[in-house]
């Protein structure tokens, strides 16, 4: 199914349908402030495993992000977040950044083999409202990018053609981006920050100069 949802004025009945799908263990493709991504309820192990199969990755080696409504989740899911680390994330989010943090024992059990997790707060209305309505974060990973045919990763109609047999809903908010988020590793503290990937998010804008 493909659902056209207006990003500035989301239709309530469509949002309800997507949230119901997530609660039932479904997998969706949805927009963010960077690229379209695969998403599911972070607490549903089978749905997380399904995303990994679609992406073609080992669940134990996956790098799914925790897409959240806001930064409040770090108090539960993360250990050792210092004031400078929090200020950096506060300056960057919502925005096109993923921060890697040391995971606490409160993350869902099927993620507890991992020592770290990635947190995203996208500057886009749809992820925000889905997390609000669902009541918890969305486990997410970007769609595979084909450099020769980028339109199959950012055009919802073409995305639907490719993935309609593998996912339950494609949320169509118009053509998306092709630049992924900038990934910053804070798991070793503010004295040992590592940029894993430079993407859409500018390092200079958040005061990171190496």
C-alpha positions as CSV (number, residue, x, y, z in Angstrom):
1,X,0.0,0.0,0.0
2,X,1.1,3.5,-0.7
3,X,-0.3,6.4,1.3
4,X,0.1,10.0,0.2
5,X,0.4,12.2,3.3
6,X,0.9,15.9,3.2
7,X,4.0,16.8,5.3
8,X,2.6,20.2,6.4
9,X,-0.9,19.1,7.1
10,X,-0.9,15.3,7.7
11,X,-4.2,13.5,7.2
12,X,-5.2,12.1,10.6
13,X,-6.8,8.9,9.2
14,X,-3.6,8.1,7.2
15,X,-1.4,8.7,10.2
16,X,-3.6,6.4,12.3
17,X,-3.3,3.7,9.6
18,X,0.5,3.9,9.6
19,X,0.7,3.8,13.4
20,X,-1.7,0.8,13.5
21,X,0.6,-0.9,11.1
22,X,3.6,-0.3,13.2
23,X,1.8,-1.5,16.3
24,X,0.9,-4.7,14.5
25,X,4.5,-5.4,13.7
26,X,4.5,-4.0,10.2
27,X,7.3,-2.5,8.2
28,X,7.0,0.9,6.5
29,X,9.0,3.1,4.2
30,X,8.8,6.7,5.3
31,X,10.4,10.1,4.7
32,X,12.9,11.9,6.9
33,X,14.8,15.1,6.6
34,X,17.5,13.2,4.6
35,X,16.4,10.1,2.7
36,X,13.5,7.7,2.7
37,X,14.0,4.9,5.3
38,X,12.7,1.5,6.4
39,X,11.1,1.7,9.8
40,X,9.3,-0.4,12.4
41,X,8.4,-0.4,16.1
42,X,11.7,-0.6,17.9
43,X,10.2,-2.9,20.5
44,X,9.1,-5.5,17.9
45,X,11.9,-8.1,17.4
46,X,10.4,-9.8,14.4
47,X,9.8,-6.5,12.6
48,X,13.4,-5.5,13.2
49,X,14.6,-8.8,11.8
50,X,12.4,-8.2,8.8
51,X,14.0,-4.9,8.1
52,X,17.4,-6.5,8.2
53,X,16.3,-9.1,5.7
54,X,15.0,-6.5,3.3
55,X,18.3,-4.5,3.7
56,X,20.3,-7.7,3.4
57,X,22.2,-7.4,6.7
58,X,22.8,-9.6,9.7
59,X,20.6,-8.4,12.6
60,X,23.5,-8.9,15.0
61,X,25.7,-6.6,12.9
62,X,23.0,-4.1,11.9
63,X,23.3,-0.4,12.4
64,X,19.7,0.6,12.8
65,X,19.0,4.0,14.2
66,X,16.6,4.9,17.0
67,X,14.4,7.6,15.4
68,X,12.8,9.6,18.3
69,X,10.3,12.3,18.9
70,X,12.9,14.3,20.9
71,X,16.1,13.8,23.0
72,X,14.2,12.6,26.1
73,X,14.8,9.0,25.2
74,X,18.6,9.3,25.9
75,X,17.8,9.3,29.6
76,X,16.5,5.7,29.2
77,X,18.6,4.3,26.4
78,X,22.0,5.8,26.9
79,X,24.8,5.7,29.5
80,X,27.3,8.4,30.3
81,X,25.9,11.3,28.4
82,X,27.8,14.3,29.7
83,X,26.7,17.9,29.6
84,X,28.9,18.8,26.6
85,X,27.6,15.8,24.7
86,X,24.0,16.7,25.4
87,X,24.6,20.4,24.3
88,X,26.1,19.2,21.0
89,X,23.1,17.0,20.3
90,X,20.7,19.7,21.4
91,X,22.4,22.1,18.9
92,X,22.1,19.6,16.1
93,X,18.7,18.0,16.6
94,X,16.2,18.0,15.1
95,X,18.4,17.8,12.0
96,X,20.2,15.6,9.6
97,X,22.5,14.0,12.1
98,X,22.8,10.5,13.8
99,X,24.6,10.3,17.1
100,X,26.2,7.1,18.3
101,X,25.9,6.7,22.1
102,X,26.8,4.0,24.6
103,X,23.7,1.8,25.1
104,X,22.2,1.2,28.5
105,X,20.5,-2.0,29.7
106,X,17.1,-0.3,29.1
107,X,17.3,-0.7,25.3
108,X,15.0,-3.4,23.9
109,X,16.3,-6.9,24.6
110,X,16.9,-7.7,21.0
111,X,19.4,-4.8,20.8
112,X,21.3,-5.7,24.0
113,X,24.0,-7.6,22.2
114,X,25.1,-4.1,21.0
115,X,27.2,-1.8,23.1
116,X,26.1,1.3,21.2
117,X,23.0,2.7,19.4
118,X,22.3,5.5,17.0
119,X,19.8,8.2,17.8
120,X,18.0,10.4,15.2
121,X,15.6,13.2,15.7
122,X,14.6,14.1,12.1
123,X,13.6,17.6,11.2
124,X,10.4,16.3,9.4
125,X,6.8,16.3,10.6
126,X,6.1,12.7,9.7
127,X,8.7,10.9,11.8
128,X,7.8,13.2,14.7
129,X,4.1,12.6,14.6
130,X,4.5,8.8,14.1
131,X,6.7,8.6,17.2
132,X,4.3,10.7,19.1
133,X,1.3,8.5,18.2
134,X,3.2,5.2,18.5
135,X,4.5,6.2,21.9
136,X,8.1,4.9,21.4
137,X,10.9,5.2,18.9
138,X,11.1,3.8,15.4
139,X,13.9,1.4,14.5
140,X,15.1,2.7,11.1
141,X,17.7,2.4,8.4
142,X,18.0,4.1,5.1
143,X,17.0,2.5,1.9
144,X,19.8,1.0,-0.2
145,X,21.1,3.7,-2.6
146,X,21.7,2.9,-6.2
147,X,24.1,5.5,-7.5
148,X,23.1,4.7,-11.1
149,X,19.4,5.0,-10.4
150,X,19.0,7.3,-7.3
151,X,15.4,7.9,-8.2
152,X,14.5,4.4,-6.9
153,X,15.6,5.6,-3.5
154,X,13.9,9.0,-3.3
155,X,10.8,8.8,-5.6
156,X,7.9,7.2,-3.6
157,X,6.2,5.8,-6.6
158,X,9.3,4.0,-7.8
159,X,10.1,3.0,-4.2
160,X,6.6,1.4,-4.0
161,X,7.2,-0.5,-7.3
162,X,10.4,-1.9,-6.0
163,X,9.3,-2.8,-2.4
164,X,5.6,-3.3,-2.5
165,X,5.9,-7.0,-1.8
166,X,8.4,-6.5,1.0
167,X,6.9,-3.8,3.1
168,X,3.4,-3.0,4.3
169,X,3.1,0.8,3.7
170,X,5.1,3.3,1.7
171,X,4.4,6.8,3.0
172,X,4.5,9.2,0.1
173,X,5.4,12.8,1.0
174,X,6.9,13.6,-2.3
175,X,10.4,13.2,-3.7
176,X,13.0,12.8,-0.9
177,X,16.7,13.6,-0.6
178,X,19.7,11.5,-1.7
179,X,22.1,12.7,1.0
180,X,22.1,10.6,4.2
181,X,22.6,11.9,7.7
182,X,26.0,12.8,9.1
183,X,27.0,10.1,11.7
184,X,28.9,11.2,14.8
185,X,30.2,8.8,17.4
186,X,30.0,10.0,20.9
187,X,30.2,6.6,22.6
188,X,33.7,7.3,23.9
189,X,32.8,10.8,25.3
190,X,33.3,14.3,24.1
191,X,37.1,14.0,24.2
192,X,37.1,11.3,21.6
193,X,34.5,12.3,19.0
194,X,34.6,10.4,15.7
195,X,32.8,11.3,12.5
196,X,31.8,8.0,11.0
197,X,30.1,9.5,7.9
198,X,29.8,13.1,6.6
199,X,26.4,13.5,5.0
200,X,23.8,16.2,4.8
201,X,24.5,17.7,8.2
202,X,27.3,20.3,8.3
203,X,30.0,19.8,11.0
204,X,30.8,23.5,11.0
205,X,27.2,24.4,11.8
206,X,27.3,22.5,15.1
207,X,30.8,23.7,16.0
208,X,32.7,20.6,15.1
209,X,36.0,21.4,13.5
210,X,38.8,18.8,13.2
